[in-house]
Amino acid sequence: MTTAIAATPGLDISGSHGQLLRTAAYSLKSLLRTDTTQKIGCTLANLPPIETFVCSITSTLGIKTAVLVTALIYVERLSRRLPASATGTVDTPYRIFLAALLLADKFWSDHAVPIKSLVAATGGVFPLREISNMERALIKLLGFNLFVSADQVQCHAKKLGFDIQM
């Protein structure tokens, strides 16, 4: 069976934006241990590597750099709040990425990406209700602390080796 999300044709991840996408994928992979023995649905079993997923979603939705950096800030905040013993299923990093990206886009945009567009970008792997639940769960896990200043985004980007203008 093929995966619902394929690499985006012509997507160049060799430049600085590509480095940011690779950083995002690494942050998600290293966030927590995943239990590969837990049974997940057959659709989820066909998820692509997290790098492909991150690149595909951000490219398909036209996610801006500041939104991606903000999502990474949320992931970092989450990592500080999770116990060291936290584990997840194989799809947990994907879920965290989608929720963080959705929250970051809503934070910075008056016209955020609709959840239906996010469902379509995942190839329907994650249905609307699940993405909504992911969003609510992440808000709670972050202690409802979603504020990120433009200075924080610039500082975090600089820490990652990028210079962005807000």
Contact map, one row per residue, 1 for C-alpha under 8 A:
1110000000000000000000000000000000000000000001000000000000000000000000000000000000000000000000000000000000000000000000000000000000000000000000000000000000000000000000
1111000000000000000000000000000000000000000001000000000000000000000000000000000000000000000000000000000000000000000000000000000000000000000000000000000000000000000000
1111110000000000000000000000000000000000000001110000000000000000000000000000000000000000000000000000000000000000000000000000000000000000000000000000000000000000000000
0111110000000000000000000000000000000000000001100000000000000000000000000000000000000000000000000000000000000000000000000111100000000000000000000000000000000000000000
0011111000000000000000000000000000000000000000110001100100000000000000000000000000000000000000000000000000000000000000001110000000000000000000000000000000000000000000
0011111100000000000000000000000000000000000000010001100100000000000000000000000000000000000000000000000000000000000000000000000000000000000000000000000000000000000000
0000111110100000000000000000000000000000000000000001101100000000000000000000000000000000000000000000000000000000000000000000000000000000000000000000000000000000000000
0000011111100000000000000000000000000000000000000000001100110000000000000000000000000000000000000000000000000000000000000000000000000000000000000000000000000000000000
0000001111100000000000000000000000000000000000000000000000000000000000000000000000000000000000000000000000000000000000000000000000000000000000000000000000000000000000
0000000111110000000000000000000000000000000000000000000000000000000000000000000000000000000000000000000000000000000000000000000000000000000000000000000000000000000000
0000001111111000000000000000000000000000000000000000001000100000000000000000000000000000000000000000000000000000000000000000000000000000000000000000000000000000000000
0000000001111110010000000000000000000000000000000000000000000000000000000000000000000000000000000000000000000000000000000000000000000000000000000000000000000000000000
0000000000111111111010000000000000000000000000000000001000000000000000000000000000000000000000000000000000000000000000000000000000000000000000000000000000000000000000
0000000000011111111000000000000000000000000000000000000000000000000000000000000000000000000000000000000000000000000000000000000000000000000000000000000000000000000000
0000000000011111111000000000000000000000000000000000000000000000000000000000000000000000000000000000000000000000000000000000000000000000000000000000000000000000000000
0000000000001111111100000000000000000000000000000000000000000000000000000000000000000000000000000000000000000000000000000000000000000000000000000000000000000000010000
0000000000001111111110000000000000000000000000000000000000000000100000000000000000000000000000000000000000000000000000000000000000000000000000000000000000000000000000
0000000000011111111111000000000000000000000000000000000000000000000000000000000000000000000000000000000000000000000000000000000000000000000000000000000000000000000000
0000000000001111111111100000000000000000000000000000000000000000000000000000000000000000000000000000000000000000000000000000000000000000000000000000000000000000000000
0000000000000001111111110000000000000000000000000000000000000000000000000000000000000000000000000000000000000000000000000000000000000000000000000000000000000001000000
0000000000001000111111111000000000000000000000000010011000000000000000000000000000000000000000000000000000000000000000000000000000000000000000000000000000000000000000
0000000000000000011111111100000000000000000000000010000000000000000000000000000000000000000000000000000000000000000000000000000000000000000000000000000000000000000000
0000000000000000001111111110000000000000000000000000000000000000000000000000000000000000000000000000000000000000000000000000000000000000000000000000000000000001000000
0000000000000000000111111111000000000000000000000000010000000000000100010000000000000000000000000000000000000000000000000000000000000000000000000000000000000000000000
0000000000000000000011111111100000000000000000000110010000000000000000000000000000000000000000000000000000000000000000000000000000000000000000000000000000000000000000
0000000000000000000001111111110000000000000000000010000000000000000000000000000000000000000000000000000000000000000000000000000000000000000000000000000000000000000000
0000000000000000000000111111111000000000000000000000000000000000000000010011000000000000000000000000000000000000000000000000000000000000000000000000000000000000000000
0000000000000000000000011111111100000000000000000100000000000000000000000010000000000000000011011000000000000000000000000000000000000000000000000000000000000000000000
0000000000000000000000001111111100000000000000000100000000000000000000000000000000000000000010000000000000000000000000000000000000000000000000000000000000000000000000
0000000000000000000000000111111110000000000000000000000000000000000000000000000000000000000000000000000000000000000000000000000000000000000000000000000000000000000000
0000000000000000000000000011111110000000000000000000000000000000000000000010001000000000000010000000000000000000000000000000000000000000000000000000000000000000000000
0000000000000000000000000001111111000000000000000000000000000000000000000000001000010111000000000000000000000000000000000000000000000000000000000000000000000000000000
0000000000000000000000000000011111100000000000000000000000000000000000000000000000000111000000000000000000000000000000000000000000000000000000000000000000000000000000
0000000000000000000000000000000111110000000000000000000000000000000000000000000000000011110100000000000000000000000000000000000000000000000000000000000000000000000000
0000000000000000000000000000000011111100000000000000000000000000000000000000000000000011110000000000000000000000000000000000000000000000000000000000000000000000000000
0000000000000000000000000000000001111110000000000000000000000000000000000000000000000000110000000000000000000000000000000000000000000000000000000000000000000000000000
0000000000000000000000000000000000111110000000000000000000000000000000000000000000000000000000000000000000000000000000000000000000000000000000000000000000000000000000
0000000000000000000000000000000000111111000000000000000000000000000000000000000000000000110000000000000000000000000000000000000000000000000000000000000000000000000000
0000000000000000000000000000000000011111100000000000000000000000000000000000000000000000000000000000000000000000000000000000000000000000000000000000000000000000000000
0000000000000000000000000000000000000111110110000000000000000000000000000000000000000000100000000000000000000000000000000000000000000000000000000000000000000000000000
0000000000000000000000000000000000000011111110000000000000000000000000000000000000000000000000000000000000000000000000000000000000000000000000000000000000000000000000
0000000000000000000000000000000000000001111111000000000000000000000000000000000000000000000000000000000000000000000000000000000000000000000000000000000000000000000000
0000000000000000000000000000000000000000111111100000000000000000000000000000000000000000000000000000000000000000000000000000100000000000000000000000000000000000000000
0000000000000000000000000000000000000001111111100000000000000000000000000000000000000000001000000000000000000000000000000000100000000000000000000000000000000000000000
0000000000000000000000000000000000000001111111100000000000000000000000000000000000000000000000000000000000000000000000000000000000000000000000000000000000000000000000
1111000000000000000000000000000000000000011111110000000000000000000000000000000000000000000000000000000000000000000000000000000000000000000000000000000000000000000000
0011100000000000000000000000000000000000001111111000100000000000000000000000000000000000001000000000000000000000000000000000000000000000000000000000000000000000000000
0010110000000000000000000000000000000000000001111101100000000000000000000000000000000000000000000000000000000000000000000000000000000000000000000000000000000000000000
0000000000000000000000000000000000000000000000111111100000000000000000000000000000000000000000000000000000000000000000000000000000000000000000000000000000000000000000
0000000000000000000000001001100000000000000000011111110000000000000000000000000000000000000011000000000000000000000000000000000000000000000000000000000000000000000000
0000000000000000000011001100000000000000000000001111111000000000000000000000000000000000000000000000000000000000000000000000000000000000000000000000000000000000000000
0000111000000000000000000000000000000000000000011111111100000000000000000000000000000000000000000000000000000000000000000000000000000000000000000000000000000000000000
0000111000000000000000000000000000000000000000111111111110000000000000000000000000000000000001000000000000000000000000000000000000000000000000000000000000000000000000
0000000000000000000010011000000000000000000000000111111111000000000000000000000000000000000000001000000000000000000000000000000000000000000000000000000000000000000000
0000001100101000000010000000000000000000000000000011111111100000000000000000000000000000000000000000000000000000000000000000000000000000000000000000000000000000000000
0000111100000000000000000000000000000000000000000001111111110000000000000000000000000000000000000000000000000000000000001000000000000000000000000000000000000000000000
0000000000000000000000000000000000000000000000000000111111111000000000000000000000000000000000000000000000000000000001001100000000000000000000000000000000000000000000
0000000000000000000000000000000000000000000000000000011111111110000000000000000000000000000000000000000000000000000000000000000000000000000000000000000000000000000000
0000000100100000000000000000000000000000000000000000001111111110000000000000000000000000000000000000000000000000000000000000000000000000000000000000000000000000000000
0000000100000000000000000000000000000000000000000000000111111100000000000000000000000000000000000000000000000000000000001000000000000000000000000000000000000000000000
0000000000000000000000000000000000000000000000000000000011111110000000000000000000000000000000000000000000000000100011001000000000000000000000000000000000000000000000
0000000000000000000000000000000000000000000000000000000001111111000000000000000000000000000000000000000000000000000000000000000000000000000000000000000000000000000000
0000000000000000000000000000000000000000000000000000000001101111101100000000000000000000000000000000000010000000000000000000000000000000000000000000000000000000000000
0000000000000000000000000000000000000000000000000000000000000111111100000000000000000000000000000000000000000000000000000000000000000000000000000000000000000000000000
0000000000000000100000000000000000000000000000000000000000000011111110000000000000000000000000000000000000000000000000000000000000000000000000000000000000000000000100
0000000000000000000000000000000000000000000000000000000000000001111111000000000000000000000000000000000000000000000000000000000000000000000000000000000010000000000101
0000000000000000000000000000000000000000000000000000000000000011111111100000000000000000000000000000100110010000000000000000000000000000000000000000000000000000000000
0000000000000000000000010000000000000000000000000000000000000011111111110000000000000000000000000000100100000000000000000000000000000000000000000000000000000000000000
0000000000000000000000000000000000000000000000000000000000000000111111111000000000000000000000000000000000000000000000000000000000000000000000000000000010011000000000
0000000000000000000000000000000000000000000000000000000000000000011111111100000000000000000000000000100100000000000000000000000000000000000000000001000010000000000000
0000000000000000000000000000000000000000000000000000000000000000001111111110000000000000000000001001101100000000000000000000000000000000000000000000000000000000000000
0000000000000000000000010010000000000000000000000000000000000000000111111111000000000000000000000001000000000000000000000000000000000000000000000000000000000000000000
0000000000000000000000000000000000000000000000000000000000000000000011111111100000000000000000000000000000000000000000000000000000000000000000000000000010010000000000
0000000000000000000000000000000000000000000000000000000000000000000001111111110000000000000000000001000000000000000000000000000000000000000001000100000000000000000000
0000000000000000000000000011001000000000000000000000000000000000000000111111111000000000000000011001000000000000000000000000000000000000000000000000000000000000000000
0000000000000000000000000010000000000000000000000000000000000000000000011111111100000000000000000000000000000000000000000000000000000000000000000000000000000000000000
0000000000000000000000000000000000000000000000000000000000000000000000001111111110000000000000000000000000000000000000000000000000000000000001000000000000000000000000
0000000000000000000000000000000000000000000000000000000000000000000000000111111111000000000000000000000000000000000000000000000000000000000011000000000000000000000000
0000000000000000000000000000001100000000000000000000000000000000000000000011111111000000000000000000000000000000000000000000000000000000000000000000000000000000000000
0000000000000000000000000000000000000000000000000000000000000000000000000001111111100000000000000000000000000000000000000000000000000000000000000000000000000000000000
0000000000000000000000000000000000000000000000000000000000000000000000000000111111100000000000000000000000000000000000000000000000000000000011000000000000000000000000
0000000000000000000000000000000000000000000000000000000000000000000000000000011111110100000000000000000000000000000000000000000000000000000000000000000000000000000000
0000000000000000000000000000000000000000000000000000000000000000000000000000000111111100000000000000000000000000000000000000000000000000000000000000000000000000000000
0000000000000000000000000000000100000000000000000000000000000000000000000000000001111100000000000000000000000000000000000000000000000000000000000000000000000000000000
0000000000000000000000000000000000000000000000000000000000000000000000000000000000111110000000000000000000000000000000000000000000000000000000000000000000000000000000
0000000000000000000000000000000110000000000000000000000000000000000000000000000001111111000000000000000000000000000000000000000000000000000000000000000000000000000000
0000000000000000000000000000000111100000000000000000000000000000000000000000000000001111100000000000000000000000000000000000000000000000000000000000000000000000000000
0000000000000000000000000000000111100000000000000000000000000000000000000000000000000111111100000000000000000000000000000000000000000000000000000000000000000000000000
0000000000000000000000000000000001110101000000000000000000000000000000000000000000000011111100000000000000000000000000000000000000000000000000000000000000000000000000
0000000000000000000000000000000001110100000000000000000000000000000000000000000000000001111110000000000000000000000000000000000000000000000000000000000000000000000000
0000000000000000000000000000000000000000000100100000000000000000000000000000000000000001111111100000000000000000000000000000000000000000000000000000000000000000000000
0000000000000000000000000000000001000000000000000000000000000000000000000000000000000001111111110000000000000000000000000000000000000000000000000000000000000000000000
0000000000000000000000000001101000000000000000000100000000000000000000000000000000000000011111111000000000000000000000000000000000000000000000000000000000000000000000
0000000000000000000000000001000000000000000000000100100000000000000000000000000000000000001111111100000000000000000000000000000000000000000000000000000000000000000000
0000000000000000000000000000000000000000000000000000000000000000000000000000000000000000001111111110000000000000000000000000000000100100000000000000000000000000000000
0000000000000000000000000001000000000000000000000000000000000000000000000010000000000000000111111111000000000000000000000000000000000100010000000000000000000000000000
0000000000000000000000000001000000000000000000000000010000000000000000100010000000000000000011111111100000000000000000000000000000000000000000000000000000000000000000
0000000000000000000000000000000000000000000000000000000000000000000000000000000000000000000001111111110000000000000001000000000000100100000000000000000000000000000000
0000000000000000000000000000000000000000000000000000000000000000000000000000000000000000000000111111111000000000000000000000000000100110010000000000000000000000000000
0000000000000000000000000000000000000000000000000000000000000000000000110110000000000000000000011111111100000000000000000000000000000010010000000000000000000000000000
0000000000000000000000000000000000000000000000000000000000000000001101100000000000000000000000001111111110000000000000000000000000000000000000000000000000000000000000
0000000000000000000000000000000000000000000000000000000000000000000000000000000000000000000000000111111111000001101000000000000000000010000000000000000000000000000000
0000000000000000000000000000000000000000000000000000000000000000000000100000000000000000000000000011111111100000000000000000000000000010000000000100000000000000000000
0000000000000000000000000000000000000000000000000000000000000000001101100000000000000000000000000001111111110000000000000000000000000000000000000000000000000000000000
0000000000000000000000000000000000000000000000000000000000000010001000000000000000000000000000000000111111111001100000000000000000000000000000000000000000000000000000
0000000000000000000000000000000000000000000000000000000000000000000000000000000000000000000000000000011111111111100000000000000000000000000000000000000000000000000000
0000000000000000000000000000000000000000000000000000000000000000000000000000000000000000000000000000001111111000000000000000000000000000000000000110000000000000000000
0000000000000000000000000000000000000000000000000000000000000000001000000000000000000000000000000000000111111101000000000000000000000000000000000000000000000000000000
0000000000000000000000000000000000000000000000000000000000000000000000000000000000000000000000000000000011111111000000000000000000000000000000000000000000000000000000
0000000000000000000000000000000000000000000000000000000000000000000000000000000000000000000000000000000001011111000000000000000000000000000000000000000000000000000000
0000000000000000000000000000000000000000000000000000000000000000000000000000000000000000000000000000000001001111100000000000000000000000000000000000000000000000000000
0000000000000000000000000000000000000000000000000000000000000000000000000000000000000000000000000000010011011111110000000000000000000000000000000000000000000000000000
0000000000000000000000000000000000000000000000000000000000001000000000000000000000000000000000000000010011000011111011000000000000000000000000000000000000000000000000
0000000000000000000000000000000000000000000000000000000000000000000000000000000000000000000000000000000000000001111111000000000000000000000000000000000000000000000000
0000000000000000000000000000000000000000000000000000000000000000000000000000000000000000000000000000010000000000111111100000000100110000000000000000000000000000000000
0000000000000000000000000000000000000000000000000000000000000000000000000000000000000000000000000000000000000000011111110000000100000000000000000000000000000000000000
0000000000000000000000000000000000000000000000000000000000001000000000000000000000000000000000000000000000000000111111111000000000000000000000000000000000000000000000
0000000000000000000000000000000000000000000000000000000010001000000000000000000000000000000000000100000000000000111111111100000000000000000000000000000000000000000000
0000000000000000000000000000000000000000000000000000000000000000000000000000000000000000000000000000000000000000001111111111111100100000000000000000000000000000000000
0000000000000000000000000000000000000000000000000000000000000000000000000000000000000000000000000000000000000000000111111111000000000000000000000000000000000000000000
0000100000000000000000000000000000000000000000000000000110011000000000000000000000000000000000000000000000000000000011111111000000000000000000000000000000000000000000
0001100000000000000000000000000000000000000000000000000010000000000000000000000000000000000000000000000000000000000001111111110000000000000000000000000000000000000000
0001100000000000000000000000000000000000000000000000000000000000000000000000000000000000000000000000000000000000000000111111110000000000000000000000000000000000000000
0001000000000000000000000000000000000000000000000000000000000000000000000000000000000000000000000000000000000000000000111111111000000000000000000000000000000000000000
0001000000000000000000000000000000000000001100000000000000000000000000000000000000000000000000000000000000000000000000100111111000000000000000000000000000000000000000
0000000000000000000000000000000000000000000000000000000000000000000000000000000000000000000000000000000000000000000000100111111101100000000000000000000000000000000000
0000000000000000000000000000000000000000000000000000000000000000000000000000000000000000000000000000000000000000000000100001111111100000000000000000000000000000000000
0000000000000000000000000000000000000000000000000000000000000000000000000000000000000000000000000000000000000000001100100000011111110000000000000000000000000000000000
0000000000000000000000000000000000000000000000000000000000000000000000000000000000000000000000000000000000000000000000000000001111111000000000000000000000000000000000
0000000000000000000000000000000000000000000000000000000000000000000000000000000000000000000000000000000000000000000000000000011111111100000000000000000000000000000000
0000000000000000000000000000000000000000000000000000000000000000000000000000000000000000000000100110000000000000001000100000011111111110000000000000000000000000000000
0000000000000000000000000000000000000000000000000000000000000000000000000000000000000000000000000000000000000000001000000000000111111111000000000000000000000000000000
0000000000000000000000000000000000000000000000000000000000000000000000000000000000000000000000000000000000000000000000000000000011111111100000000000000000000000000000
0000000000000000000000000000000000000000000000000000000000000000000000000000000000000000000000110110000000000000000000000000000001111111110000000000000000000000000000
0000000000000000000000000000000000000000000000000000000000000000000000000000000000000000000000000011011000000000000000000000000000111111111000000000000000000000000000
0000000000000000000000000000000000000000000000000000000000000000000000000000000000000000000000000000000000000000000000000000000000011111111100000000000000000000000000
0000000000000000000000000000000000000000000000000000000000000000000000000000000000000000000000000000000000000000000000000000000000001111111110000000000000000000000000
0000000000000000000000000000000000000000000000000000000000000000000000000000000000000000000000010011000000000000000000000000000000000111111111000000000000000000000000
0000000000000000000000000000000000000000000000000000000000000000000000000000000000000000000000000000000000000000000000000000000000000011111111111100000000000000000000
0000000000000000000000000000000000000000000000000000000000000000000000000000000000000000000000000000000000000000000000000000000000000001111111110000000000000000000000
0000000000000000000000000000000000000000000000000000000000000000000000000000010010000000000000000000000000000000000000000000000000000000111111110000000000000000000000
0000000000000000000000000000000000000000000000000000000000000000000000000100110010000000000000000000000000000000000000000000000000000000011111111100000000000000000000
0000000000000000000000000000000000000000000000000000000000000000000000000000000000000000000000000000000000000000000000000000000000000000001111111000000000000000000000
0000000000000000000000000000000000000000000000000000000000000000000000000000000000000000000000000000000000000000000000000000000000000000001111111100000000000000000000
0000000000000000000000000000000000000000000000000000000000000000000000000000000000000000000000000000000000000000000000000000000000000000001001111110000000000000000000
0000000000000000000000000000000000000000000000000000000000000000000000000100000000000000000000000000001000100000000000000000000000000000001001011111000000000000000000
0000000000000000000000000000000000000000000000000000000000000000000000000000000000000000000000000000000000100000000000000000000000000000000000001111100000000000000000
0000000000000000000000000000000000000000000000000000000000000000000001000000000000000000000000000000000000000000000000000000000000000000000000000111110110000000000000
0000000000000000000000000000000000000000000000000000000000000000000000000000000000000000000000000000000000000000000000000000000000000000000000000011111110000000000000
0000000000000000000000000000000000000000000000000000000000000000000000000000000000000000000000000000000000000000000000000000000000000000000000000001111111000000000001
0000000000000000000000000000000000000000000000000000000000000000000000000000000000000000000000000000000000000000000000000000000000000000000000000000111111100000000000
0000000000000000000000000000000000000000000000000000000000000000000000000000000000000000000000000000000000000000000000000000000000000000000000000001111111110000000000
0000000000000000000000000000000000000000000000000000000000000000010011001000000000000000000000000000000000000000000000000000000000000000000000000001111111111000000000
0000000000000000000000000000000000000000000000000000000000000000000000000000000000000000000000000000000000000000000000000000000000000000000000000000011111111100001111
0000000000000000000000000000000000000000000000000000000000000000000000000000000000000000000000000000000000000000000000000000000000000000000000000000001111111110000000
0000000000000000000000000000000000000000000000000000000000000000000010001000000000000000000000000000000000000000000000000000000000000000000000000000000111111111000000
0000000000000000000000000000000000000000000000000000000000000000000010000000000000000000000000000000000000000000000000000000000000000000000000000000000011111111111100
0000000000000000000000000000000000000000000000000000000000000000000000000000000000000000000000000000000000000000000000000000000000000000000000000000000001111111111100
0000000000000000000000000000000000000000000000000000000000000000000000000000000000000000000000000000000000000000000000000000000000000000000000000000000000111111110000
0000000000000000000100100000000000000000000000000000000000000000000000000000000000000000000000000000000000000000000000000000000000000000000000000000000000011111110000
0000000000000000000000000000000000000000000000000000000000000000000000000000000000000000000000000000000000000000000000000000000000000000000000000000000000001111111000
0000000000000001000000000000000000000000000000000000000000000000000000000000000000000000000000000000000000000000000000000000000000000000000000000000000000001111111100
0000000000000000000000000000000000000000000000000000000000000000000000000000000000000000000000000000000000000000000000000000000000000000000000000000000001001100111110
0000000000000000000000000000000000000000000000000000000000000000110000000000000000000000000000000000000000000000000000000000000000000000000000000000000001001100011111
0000000000000000000000000000000000000000000000000000000000000000000000000000000000000000000000000000000000000000000000000000000000000000000000000000000001000000001111
0000000000000000000000000000000000000000000000000000000000000000010000000000000000000000000000000000000000000000000000000000000000000000000000000000010001000000000111
